[in-house]
Amino acid sequence: MFSWFERQGVYTRYEVMELPEGGYELRLVNADGQEHVERFQYADDLAKRQRELEAELKAQGWTGPHGWVL
C-alpha cells in the first residue's frame, strides 16, 4: 500500500509492506527523494505509527493521504 501527500505541487509518500520474514516496513520517501525506513513486528504498532505520521504531515501543511492499496 502506498499513500502520498501534496503541498504546493510537491509530493511526498509513504509505503507499507508486509515483509516475507514477518513484520512490516514503513518507508517514507521525502519530496527530495530521501528515504526513511521503520520496521514493525506488529500490525497494531504499524497502524499507530501511520496515524502519527499522517498527523505530522498534516501539521506541516501537507494534504492527504491520497493513494490506494495494491
mmCIF file of the N, C-alpha and C atoms, coordinates in Angstrom:
data_MODEL
# 
_entry.id   MODEL 
# 
loop_
_atom_site.group_PDB 
_atom_site.id 
_atom_site.type_symbol 
_atom_site.label_atom_id 
_atom_site.label_alt_id 
_atom_site.label_comp_id 
_atom_site.label_asym_id 
_atom_site.label_entity_id 
_atom_site.label_seq_id 
_atom_site.pdbx_PDB_ins_code 
_atom_site.Cartn_x 
_atom_site.Cartn_y 
_atom_site.Cartn_z 
_atom_site.occupancy 
_atom_site.B_iso_or_equiv 
_atom_site.pdbx_formal_charge 
_atom_site.auth_seq_id 
_atom_site.auth_comp_id 
_atom_site.auth_asym_id 
_atom_site.auth_atom_id 
_atom_site.pdbx_PDB_model_num 
ATOM 1   N N  . MET A 1 1  ? 0.834  -1.156  0.000  1.00 0.00 ? 1  MET A N  1 
ATOM 2   C CA . MET A 1 1  ? 0.000  0.000   0.000  1.00 0.00 ? 1  MET A CA 1 
ATOM 3   C C  . MET A 1 1  ? 0.886  1.229   0.000  1.00 0.00 ? 1  MET A C  1 
ATOM 4   N N  . PHE A 1 2  ? 0.470  2.237   -0.738 1.00 0.00 ? 2  PHE A N  1 
ATOM 5   C CA . PHE A 1 2  ? 1.179  3.498   -0.621 1.00 0.00 ? 2  PHE A CA 1 
ATOM 6   C C  . PHE A 1 2  ? 0.195  4.647   -0.648 1.00 0.00 ? 2  PHE A C  1 
ATOM 7   N N  . SER A 1 3  ? 0.602  5.719   -0.002 1.00 0.00 ? 3  SER A N  1 
ATOM 8   C CA . SER A 1 3  ? -0.194 6.944   0.058  1.00 0.00 ? 3  SER A CA 1 
ATOM 9   C C  . SER A 1 3  ? 0.742  8.109   -0.169 1.00 0.00 ? 3  SER A C  1 
ATOM 10  N N  . TRP A 1 4  ? 0.217  9.145   -0.767 1.00 0.00 ? 4  TRP A N  1 
ATOM 11  C CA . TRP A 1 4  ? 1.041  10.324  -0.940 1.00 0.00 ? 4  TRP A CA 1 
ATOM 12  C C  . TRP A 1 4  ? 0.321  11.542  -0.401 1.00 0.00 ? 4  TRP A C  1 
ATOM 13  N N  . PHE A 1 5  ? 1.121  12.556  -0.124 1.00 0.00 ? 5  PHE A N  1 
ATOM 14  C CA . PHE A 1 5  ? 0.655  13.836  0.378  1.00 0.00 ? 5  PHE A CA 1 
ATOM 15  C C  . PHE A 1 5  ? 1.199  14.913  -0.545 1.00 0.00 ? 5  PHE A C  1 
ATOM 16  N N  . GLU A 1 6  ? 0.443  15.983  -0.690 1.00 0.00 ? 6  GLU A N  1 
ATOM 17  C CA . GLU A 1 6  ? 0.813  17.071  -1.596 1.00 0.00 ? 6  GLU A CA 1 
ATOM 18  C C  . GLU A 1 6  ? 0.844  18.385  -0.824 1.00 0.00 ? 6  GLU A C  1 
ATOM 19  N N  . ARG A 1 7  ? 1.828  19.217  -1.179 1.00 0.00 ? 7  ARG A N  1 
ATOM 20  C CA . ARG A 1 7  ? 1.925  20.569  -0.622 1.00 0.00 ? 7  ARG A CA 1 
ATOM 21  C C  . ARG A 1 7  ? 2.539  21.459  -1.694 1.00 0.00 ? 7  ARG A C  1 
ATOM 22  N N  . GLN A 1 8  ? 1.746  22.412  -2.178 1.00 0.00 ? 8  GLN A N  1 
ATOM 23  C CA . GLN A 1 8  ? 2.201  23.392  -3.175 1.00 0.00 ? 8  GLN A CA 1 
ATOM 24  C C  . GLN A 1 8  ? 2.829  22.722  -4.400 1.00 0.00 ? 8  GLN A C  1 
ATOM 25  N N  . GLY A 1 9  ? 2.181  21.670  -4.889 1.00 0.00 ? 9  GLY A N  1 
ATOM 26  C CA . GLY A 1 9  ? 2.643  20.999  -6.097 1.00 0.00 ? 9  GLY A CA 1 
ATOM 27  C C  . GLY A 1 9  ? 3.802  20.036  -5.908 1.00 0.00 ? 9  GLY A C  1 
ATOM 28  N N  . VAL A 1 10 ? 4.207  19.803  -4.665 1.00 0.00 ? 10 VAL A N  1 
ATOM 29  C CA . VAL A 1 10 ? 5.297  18.882  -4.346 1.00 0.00 ? 10 VAL A CA 1 
ATOM 30  C C  . VAL A 1 10 ? 4.680  17.685  -3.619 1.00 0.00 ? 10 VAL A C  1 
ATOM 31  N N  . TYR A 1 11 ? 5.238  16.510  -3.844 1.00 0.00 ? 11 TYR A N  1 
ATOM 32  C CA . TYR A 1 11 ? 4.669  15.291  -3.269 1.00 0.00 ? 11 TYR A CA 1 
ATOM 33  C C  . TYR A 1 11 ? 5.678  14.563  -2.396 1.00 0.00 ? 11 TYR A C  1 
ATOM 34  N N  . THR A 1 12 ? 5.166  13.959  -1.342 1.00 0.00 ? 12 THR A N  1 
ATOM 35  C CA . THR A 1 12 ? 5.916  13.027  -0.506 1.00 0.00 ? 12 THR A CA 1 
ATOM 36  C C  . THR A 1 12 ? 5.030  11.808  -0.334 1.00 0.00 ? 12 THR A C  1 
ATOM 37  N N  . ARG A 1 13 ? 5.619  10.661  -0.054 1.00 0.00 ? 13 ARG A N  1 
ATOM 38  C CA . ARG A 1 13 ? 4.786  9.464   0.058  1.00 0.00 ? 13 ARG A CA 1 
ATOM 39  C C  . ARG A 1 13 ? 5.321  8.541   1.139  1.00 0.00 ? 13 ARG A C  1 
ATOM 40  N N  . TYR A 1 14 ? 4.431  7.665   1.572  1.00 0.00 ? 14 TYR A N  1 
ATOM 41  C CA . TYR A 1 14 ? 4.887  6.556   2.395  1.00 0.00 ? 14 TYR A CA 1 
ATOM 42  C C  . TYR A 1 14 ? 4.325  5.263   1.841  1.00 0.00 ? 14 TYR A C  1 
ATOM 43  N N  . GLU A 1 15 ? 5.098  4.212   2.033  1.00 0.00 ? 15 GLU A N  1 
ATOM 44  C CA . GLU A 1 15 ? 4.737  2.884   1.552  1.00 0.00 ? 15 GLU A CA 1 
ATOM 45  C C  . GLU A 1 15 ? 4.734  1.935   2.742  1.00 0.00 ? 15 GLU A C  1 
ATOM 46  N N  . VAL A 1 16 ? 3.815  0.989   2.735  1.00 0.00 ? 16 VAL A N  1 
ATOM 47  C CA . VAL A 1 16 ? 3.749  -0.041  3.770  1.00 0.00 ? 16 VAL A CA 1 
ATOM 48  C C  . VAL A 1 16 ? 3.819  -1.394  3.079  1.00 0.00 ? 16 VAL A C  1 
ATOM 49  N N  . MET A 1 17 ? 4.720  -2.237  3.574  1.00 0.00 ? 17 MET A N  1 
ATOM 50  C CA . MET A 1 17 ? 4.859  -3.576  3.006  1.00 0.00 ? 17 MET A CA 1 
ATOM 51  C C  . MET A 1 17 ? 4.897  -4.606  4.124  1.00 0.00 ? 17 MET A C  1 
ATOM 52  N N  . GLU A 1 18 ? 4.291  -5.750  3.868  1.00 0.00 ? 18 GLU A N  1 
ATOM 53  C CA . GLU A 1 18 ? 4.447  -6.891  4.759  1.00 0.00 ? 18 GLU A CA 1 
ATOM 54  C C  . GLU A 1 18 ? 5.715  -7.614  4.327  1.00 0.00 ? 18 GLU A C  1 
ATOM 55  N N  . LEU A 1 19 ? 6.598  -7.880  5.257  1.00 0.00 ? 19 LEU A N  1 
ATOM 56  C CA . LEU A 1 19 ? 7.885  -8.484  4.937  1.00 0.00 ? 19 LEU A CA 1 
ATOM 57  C C  . LEU A 1 19 ? 7.771  -10.005 4.886  1.00 0.00 ? 19 LEU A C  1 
ATOM 58  N N  . PRO A 1 20 ? 8.480  -10.654 3.962  1.00 0.00 ? 20 PRO A N  1 
ATOM 59  C CA . PRO A 1 20 ? 8.398  -12.108 3.828  1.00 0.00 ? 20 PRO A CA 1 
ATOM 60  C C  . PRO A 1 20 ? 8.838  -12.847 5.094  1.00 0.00 ? 20 PRO A C  1 
ATOM 61  N N  . GLU A 1 21 ? 9.775  -12.259 5.844  1.00 0.00 ? 21 GLU A N  1 
ATOM 62  C CA . GLU A 1 21 ? 10.265 -12.908 7.060  1.00 0.00 ? 21 GLU A CA 1 
ATOM 63  C C  . GLU A 1 21 ? 9.400  -12.588 8.281  1.00 0.00 ? 21 GLU A C  1 
ATOM 64  N N  . GLY A 1 22 ? 8.352  -11.815 8.045  1.00 0.00 ? 22 GLY A N  1 
ATOM 65  C CA . GLY A 1 22 ? 7.448  -11.425 9.128  1.00 0.00 ? 22 GLY A CA 1 
ATOM 66  C C  . GLY A 1 22 ? 7.640  -9.976  9.496  1.00 0.00 ? 22 GLY A C  1 
ATOM 67  N N  . GLY A 1 23 ? 6.598  -9.358  9.955  1.00 0.00 ? 23 GLY A N  1 
ATOM 68  C CA . GLY A 1 23 ? 6.662  -7.955  10.321 1.00 0.00 ? 23 GLY A CA 1 
ATOM 69  C C  . GLY A 1 23 ? 6.310  -7.066  9.143  1.00 0.00 ? 23 GLY A C  1 
ATOM 70  N N  . TYR A 1 24 ? 6.535  -5.782  9.346  1.00 0.00 ? 24 TYR A N  1 
ATOM 71  C CA . TYR A 1 24 ? 6.120  -4.775  8.377  1.00 0.00 ? 24 TYR A CA 1 
ATOM 72  C C  . TYR A 1 24 ? 7.189  -3.710  8.241  1.00 0.00 ? 24 TYR A C  1 
ATOM 73  N N  . GLU A 1 25 ? 7.166  -3.047  7.094  1.00 0.00 ? 25 GLU A N  1 
ATOM 74  C CA . GLU A 1 25 ? 8.081  -1.950  6.837  1.00 0.00 ? 25 GLU A CA 1 
ATOM 75  C C  . GLU A 1 25 ? 7.285  -0.729  6.410  1.00 0.00 ? 25 GLU A C  1 
ATOM 76  N N  . LEU A 1 26 ? 7.587  0.402   7.012  1.00 0.00 ? 26 LEU A N  1 
ATOM 77  C CA . LEU A 1 26 ? 7.023  1.680   6.616  1.00 0.00 ? 26 LEU A CA 1 
ATOM 78  C C  . LEU A 1 26 ? 8.172  2.496   6.035  1.00 0.00 ? 26 LEU A C  1 
ATOM 79  N N  . ARG A 1 27 ? 8.036  2.890   4.794  1.00 0.00 ? 27 ARG A N  1 
ATOM 80  C CA . ARG A 1 27 ? 9.085  3.648   4.093  1.00 0.00 ? 27 ARG A CA 1 
ATOM 81  C C  . ARG A 1 27 ? 8.523  5.011   3.724  1.00 0.00 ? 27 ARG A C  1 
ATOM 82  N N  . LEU A 1 28 ? 9.131  6.065   4.252  1.00 0.00 ? 28 LEU A N  1 
ATOM 83  C CA . LEU A 1 28 ? 8.766  7.441   3.925  1.00 0.00 ? 28 LEU A CA 1 
ATOM 84  C C  . LEU A 1 28 ? 9.748  7.951   2.887  1.00 0.00 ? 28 LEU A C  1 
ATOM 85  N N  . VAL A 1 29 ? 9.224  8.412   1.757  1.00 0.00 ? 29 VAL A N  1 
ATOM 86  C CA . VAL A 1 29 ? 10.064 8.963   0.689  1.00 0.00 ? 29 VAL A CA 1 
ATOM 87  C C  . VAL A 1 29 ? 9.749  10.451  0.608  1.00 0.00 ? 29 VAL A C  1 
ATOM 88  N N  . ASN A 1 30 ? 10.706 11.269  1.035  1.00 0.00 ? 30 ASN A N  1 
ATOM 89  C CA . ASN A 1 30 ? 10.523 12.719  1.038  1.00 0.00 ? 30 ASN A CA 1 
ATOM 90  C C  . ASN A 1 30 ? 10.500 13.276  -0.379 1.00 0.00 ? 30 ASN A C  1 
ATOM 91  N N  . ALA A 1 31 ? 10.029 14.484  -0.513 1.00 0.00 ? 31 ALA A N  1 
ATOM 92  C CA . ALA A 1 31 ? 9.925  15.132  -1.821 1.00 0.00 ? 31 ALA A CA 1 
ATOM 93  C C  . ALA A 1 31 ? 11.277 15.208  -2.524 1.00 0.00 ? 31 ALA A C  1 
ATOM 94  N N  . ASP A 1 32 ? 12.365 15.273  -1.759 1.00 0.00 ? 32 ASP A N  1 
ATOM 95  C CA . ASP A 1 32 ? 13.701 15.358  -2.357 1.00 0.00 ? 32 ASP A CA 1 
ATOM 96  C C  . ASP A 1 32 ? 14.304 13.986  -2.653 1.00 0.00 ? 32 ASP A C  1 
ATOM 97  N N  . GLY A 1 33 ? 13.528 12.909  -2.405 1.00 0.00 ? 33 GLY A N  1 
ATOM 98  C CA . GLY A 1 33 ? 13.993 11.561  -2.713 1.00 0.00 ? 33 GLY A CA 1 
ATOM 99  C C  . GLY A 1 33 ? 14.635 10.828  -1.545 1.00 0.00 ? 33 GLY A C  1 
ATOM 100 N N  . GLN A 1 34 ? 14.894 11.513  -0.447 1.00 0.00 ? 34 GLN A N  1 
ATOM 101 C CA . GLN A 1 34 ? 15.463 10.833  0.716  1.00 0.00 ? 34 GLN A CA 1 
ATOM 102 C C  . GLN A 1 34 ? 14.448 9.858   1.287  1.00 0.00 ? 34 GLN A C  1 
ATOM 103 N N  . GLU A 1 35 ? 14.935 8.695   1.728  1.00 0.00 ? 35 GLU A N  1 
ATOM 104 C CA . GLU A 1 35 ? 14.066 7.666   2.273  1.00 0.00 ? 35 GLU A CA 1 
ATOM 105 C C  . GLU A 1 35 ? 14.389 7.424   3.741  1.00 0.00 ? 35 GLU A C  1 
ATOM 106 N N  . HIS A 1 36 ? 13.346 7.130   4.493  1.00 0.00 ? 36 HIS A N  1 
ATOM 107 C CA . HIS A 1 36 ? 13.482 6.777   5.901  1.00 0.00 ? 36 HIS A CA 1 
ATOM 108 C C  . HIS A 1 36 ? 12.642 5.521   6.116  1.00 0.00 ? 36 HIS A C  1 
ATOM 109 N N  . VAL A 1 37 ? 13.253 4.472   6.663  1.00 0.00 ? 37 VAL A N  1 
ATOM 110 C CA . VAL A 1 37 ? 12.575 3.187   6.821  1.00 0.00 ? 37 VAL A CA 1 
ATOM 111 C C  . VAL A 1 37 ? 12.429 2.857   8.305  1.00 0.00 ? 37 VAL A C  1 
ATOM 112 N N  . GLU A 1 38 ? 11.224 2.431   8.668  1.00 0.00 ? 38 GLU A N  1 
ATOM 113 C CA . GLU A 1 38 ? 10.942 1.960   10.018 1.00 0.00 ? 38 GLU A CA 1 
ATOM 114 C C  . GLU A 1 38 ? 10.356 0.559   9.895  1.00 0.00 ? 38 GLU A C  1 
ATOM 115 N N  . ARG A 1 39 ? 10.734 -0.332  10.817 1.00 0.00 ? 39 ARG A N  1 
ATOM 116 C CA . ARG A 1 39 ? 10.217 -1.706  10.801 1.00 0.00 ? 39 ARG A CA 1 
ATOM 117 C C  . ARG A 1 39 ? 9.419  -1.963  12.067 1.00 0.00 ? 39 ARG A C  1 
ATOM 118 N N  . PHE A 1 40 ? 8.374  -2.766  11.902 1.00 0.00 ? 40 PHE A N  1 
ATOM 119 C CA . PHE A 1 40 ? 7.465  -3.076  12.995 1.00 0.00 ? 40 PHE A CA 1 
ATOM 120 C C  . PHE A 1 40 ? 7.183  -4.569  12.996 1.00 0.00 ? 40 PHE A C  1 
ATOM 121 N N  . GLN A 1 41 ? 7.133  -5.142  14.175 1.00 0.00 ? 41 GLN A N  1 
ATOM 122 C CA . GLN A 1 41 ? 6.810  -6.558  14.291 1.00 0.00 ? 41 GLN A CA 1 
ATOM 123 C C  . GLN A 1 41 ? 5.299  -6.763  14.255 1.00 0.00 ? 41 GLN A C  1 
ATOM 124 N N  . TYR A 1 42 ? 4.551  -5.811  14.811 1.00 0.00 ? 42 TYR A N  1 
ATOM 125 C CA . TYR A 1 42 ? 3.107  -5.987  14.957 1.00 0.00 ? 42 TYR A CA 1 
ATOM 126 C C  . TYR A 1 42 ? 2.325  -4.954  14.151 1.00 0.00 ? 42 TYR A C  1 
ATOM 127 N N  . ALA A 1 43 ? 1.215  -5.409  13.571 1.00 0.00 ? 43 ALA A N  1 
ATOM 128 C CA . ALA A 1 43 ? 0.367  -4.536  12.755 1.00 0.00 ? 43 ALA A CA 1 
ATOM 129 C C  . ALA A 1 43 ? -0.196 -3.380  13.570 1.00 0.00 ? 43 ALA A C  1 
ATOM 130 N N  . ASP A 1 44 ? -0.505 -3.596  14.835 1.00 0.00 ? 44 ASP A N  1 
ATOM 131 C CA . ASP A 1 44 ? -1.037 -2.513  15.670 1.00 0.00 ? 44 ASP A CA 1 
ATOM 132 C C  . ASP A 1 44 ? -0.027 -1.386  15.839 1.00 0.00 ? 44 ASP A C  1 
ATOM 133 N N  . ASP A 1 45 ? 1.241  -1.742  16.014 1.00 0.00 ? 45 ASP A N  1 
ATOM 134 C CA . ASP A 1 45 ? 2.289  -0.727  16.148 1.00 0.00 ? 45 ASP A CA 1 
ATOM 135 C C  . ASP A 1 45 ? 2.456  0.049   14.845 1.00 0.00 ? 45 ASP A C  1 
ATOM 136 N N  . LEU A 1 46 ? 2.391  -0.655  13.733 1.00 0.00 ? 46 LEU A N  1 
ATOM 137 C CA . LEU A 1 46 ? 2.471  -0.008  12.422 1.00 0.00 ? 46 LEU A CA 1 
ATOM 138 C C  . LEU A 1 46 ? 1.312  0.960   12.227 1.00 0.00 ? 46 LEU A C  1 
ATOM 139 N N  . ALA A 1 47 ? 0.099  0.523   12.535 1.00 0.00 ? 47 ALA A N  1 
ATOM 140 C CA . ALA A 1 47 ? -1.082 1.377   12.357 1.00 0.00 ? 47 ALA A CA 1 
ATOM 141 C C  . ALA A 1 47 ? -0.981 2.640   13.218 1.00 0.00 ? 47 ALA A C  1 
ATOM 142 N N  . LYS A 1 48 ? -0.496 2.492   14.439 1.00 0.00 ? 48 LYS A N  1 
ATOM 143 C CA . LYS A 1 48 ? -0.317 3.659   15.317 1.00 0.00 ? 48 LYS A CA 1 
ATOM 144 C C  . LYS A 1 48 ? 0.679  4.637   14.704 1.00 0.00 ? 48 LYS A C  1 
ATOM 145 N N  . ARG A 1 49 ? 1.786  4.121   14.191 1.00 0.00 ? 49 ARG A N  1 
ATOM 146 C CA . ARG A 1 49 ? 2.804  4.984   13.584 1.00 0.00 ? 49 ARG A CA 1 
ATOM 147 C C  . ARG A 1 49 ? 2.272  5.666   12.325 1.00 0.00 ? 49 ARG A C  1 
ATOM 148 N N  . GLN A 1 50 ? 1.466  4.958   11.527 1.00 0.00 ? 50 GLN A N  1 
ATOM 149 C CA . GLN A 1 50 ? 0.876  5.575   10.342 1.00 0.00 ? 50 GLN A CA 1 
ATOM 150 C C  . GLN A 1 50 ? 0.002  6.764   10.735 1.00 0.00 ? 50 GLN A C  1 
ATOM 151 N N  . ARG A 1 51 ? -0.811 6.599   11.764 1.00 0.00 ? 51 ARG A N  1 
ATOM 152 C CA . ARG A 1 51 ? -1.666 7.706   12.228 1.00 0.00 ? 51 ARG A CA 1 
ATOM 153 C C  . ARG A 1 51 ? -0.811 8.885   12.690 1.00 0.00 ? 51 ARG A C  1 
ATOM 154 N N  . GLU A 1 52 ? 0.255  8.599   13.422 1.00 0.00 ? 52 GLU A N  1 
ATOM 155 C CA . GLU A 1 52 ? 1.159  9.660   13.886 1.00 0.00 ? 52 GLU A CA 1 
ATOM 156 C C  . GLU A 1 52 ? 1.811  10.375  12.709 1.00 0.00 ? 52 GLU A C  1 
ATOM 157 N N  . LEU A 1 53 ? 2.295  9.610   11.739 1.00 0.00 ? 53 LEU A N  1 
ATOM 158 C CA . LEU A 1 53 ? 2.957  10.185  10.572 1.00 0.00 ? 53 LEU A CA 1 
ATOM 159 C C  . LEU A 1 53 ? 1.997  11.068  9.785  1.00 0.00 ? 53 LEU A C  1 
ATOM 160 N N  . GLU A 1 54 ? 0.782  10.593  9.571  1.00 0.00 ? 54 GLU A N  1 
ATOM 161 C CA . GLU A 1 54 ? -0.201 11.387  8.834  1.00 0.00 ? 54 GLU A CA 1 
ATOM 162 C C  . GLU A 1 54 ? -0.519 12.682  9.577  1.00 0.00 ? 54 GLU A C  1 
ATOM 163 N N  . ALA A 1 55 ? -0.628 12.626  10.894 1.00 0.00 ? 55 ALA A N  1 
ATOM 164 C CA . ALA A 1 55 ? -0.879 13.835  11.683 1.00 0.00 ? 55 ALA A CA 1 
ATOM 165 C C  . ALA A 1 55 ? 0.294  14.803  11.581 1.00 0.00 ? 55 ALA A C  1 
ATOM 166 N N  . GLU A 1 56 ? 1.523  14.288  11.613 1.00 0.00 ? 56 GLU A N  1 
ATOM 167 C CA . GLU A 1 56 ? 2.716  15.127  11.472 1.00 0.00 ? 56 GLU A CA 1 
ATOM 168 C C  . GLU A 1 56 ? 2.731  15.832  10.120 1.00 0.00 ? 56 GLU A C  1 
ATOM 169 N N  . LEU A 1 57 ? 2.454  15.071  9.057  1.00 0.00 ? 57 LEU A N  1 
ATOM 170 C CA . LEU A 1 57 ? 2.463  15.654  7.716  1.00 0.00 ? 57 LEU A CA 1 
ATOM 171 C C  . LEU A 1 57 ? 1.381  16.733  7.579  1.00 0.00 ? 57 LEU A C  1 
ATOM 172 N N  . LYS A 1 58 ? 0.190  16.462  8.079  1.00 0.00 ? 58 LYS A N  1 
ATOM 173 C CA . LYS A 1 58 ? -0.890 17.446  8.001  1.00 0.00 ? 58 LYS A CA 1 
ATOM 174 C C  . LYS A 1 58 ? -0.543 18.702  8.788  1.00 0.00 ? 58 LYS A C  1 
ATOM 175 N N  . ALA A 1 59 ? 0.097  18.542  9.937  1.00 0.00 ? 59 ALA A N  1 
ATOM 176 C CA . ALA A 1 59 ? 0.510  19.694  10.748 1.00 0.00 ? 59 ALA A CA 1 
ATOM 177 C C  . ALA A 1 59 ? 1.554  20.550  10.018 1.00 0.00 ? 59 ALA A C  1 
ATOM 178 N N  . GLN A 1 60 ? 2.286  19.928  9.088  1.00 0.00 ? 60 GLN A N  1 
ATOM 179 C CA . GLN A 1 60 ? 3.297  20.649  8.300  1.00 0.00 ? 60 GLN A CA 1 
ATOM 180 C C  . GLN A 1 60 ? 2.714  21.231  7.014  1.00 0.00 ? 60 GLN A C  1 
ATOM 181 N N  . GLY A 1 61 ? 1.387  21.108  6.841  1.00 0.00 ? 61 GLY A N  1 
ATOM 182 C CA . GLY A 1 61 ? 0.728  21.709  5.693  1.00 0.00 ? 61 GLY A CA 1 
ATOM 183 C C  . GLY A 1 61 ? 0.522  20.802  4.494  1.00 0.00 ? 61 GLY A C  1 
ATOM 184 N N  . TRP A 1 62 ? 0.813  19.521  4.624  1.00 0.00 ? 62 TRP A N  1 
ATOM 185 C CA . TRP A 1 62 ? 0.601  18.563  3.552  1.00 0.00 ? 62 TRP A CA 1 
ATOM 186 C C  . TRP A 1 62 ? -0.868 18.164  3.531  1.00 0.00 ? 62 TRP A C  1 
ATOM 187 N N  . THR A 1 63 ? -1.434 17.942  2.340  1.00 0.00 ? 63 THR A N  1 
ATOM 188 C CA . THR A 1 63 ? -2.794 17.431  2.234  1.00 0.00 ? 63 THR A CA 1 
ATOM 189 C C  . THR A 1 63 ? -2.742 15.966  1.836  1.00 0.00 ? 63 THR A C  1 
ATOM 190 N N  . GLY A 1 64 ? -3.687 15.216  2.334  1.00 0.00 ? 64 GLY A N  1 
ATOM 191 C CA . GLY A 1 64 ? -3.737 13.799  2.022  1.00 0.00 ? 64 GLY A CA 1 
ATOM 192 C C  . GLY A 1 64 ? -4.230 13.051  3.241  1.00 0.00 ? 64 GLY A C  1 
ATOM 193 N N  . PRO A 1 65 ? -4.149 11.769  3.242  1.00 0.00 ? 65 PRO A N  1 
ATOM 194 C CA . PRO A 1 65 ? -3.447 10.955  2.267  1.00 0.00 ? 65 PRO A CA 1 
ATOM 195 C C  . PRO A 1 65 ? -4.257 10.732  0.999  1.00 0.00 ? 65 PRO A C  1 
ATOM 196 N N  . HIS A 1 66 ? -3.545 10.602  -0.093 1.00 0.00 ? 66 HIS A N  1 
ATOM 197 C CA . HIS A 1 66 ? -4.093 10.197  -1.378 1.00 0.00 ? 66 HIS A CA 1 
ATOM 198 C C  . HIS A 1 66 ? -3.397 8.879   -1.701 1.00 0.00 ? 66 HIS A C  1 
ATOM 199 N N  . GLY A 1 67 ? -4.087 7.955   -2.324 1.00 0.00 ? 67 GLY A N  1 
ATOM 200 C CA . GLY A 1 67 ? -3.417 6.708   -2.680 1.00 0.00 ? 67 GLY A CA 1 
ATOM 201 C C  . GLY A 1 67 ? -4.357 5.556   -2.772 1.00 0.00 ? 67 GLY A C  1 
ATOM 202 N N  . TRP A 1 68 ? -3.793 4.371   -2.858 1.00 0.00 ? 68 TRP A N  1 
ATOM 203 C CA . TRP A 1 68 ? -4.587 3.169   -2.980 1.00 0.00 ? 68 TRP A CA 1 
ATOM 204 C C  . TRP A 1 68 ? -3.779 1.971   -2.502 1.00 0.00 ? 68 TRP A C  1 
ATOM 205 N N  . VAL A 1 69 ? -4.472 0.868   -2.315 1.00 0.00 ? 69 VAL A N  1 
ATOM 206 C CA . VAL A 1 69 ? -3.862 -0.387  -1.898 1.00 0.00 ? 69 VAL A CA 1 
ATOM 207 C C  . VAL A 1 69 ? -3.636 -1.231  -3.134 1.00 0.00 ? 69 VAL A C  1 
ATOM 208 N N  . LEU A 1 70 ? -2.429 -1.755  -3.285 1.00 0.00 ? 70 LEU A N  1 
ATOM 209 C CA . LEU A 1 70 ? -2.101 -2.635  -4.408 1.00 0.00 ? 70 LEU A CA 1 
ATOM 210 C C  . LEU A 1 70 ? -2.110 -4.066  -3.945 1.00 0.00 ? 70 LEU A C  1 
# 
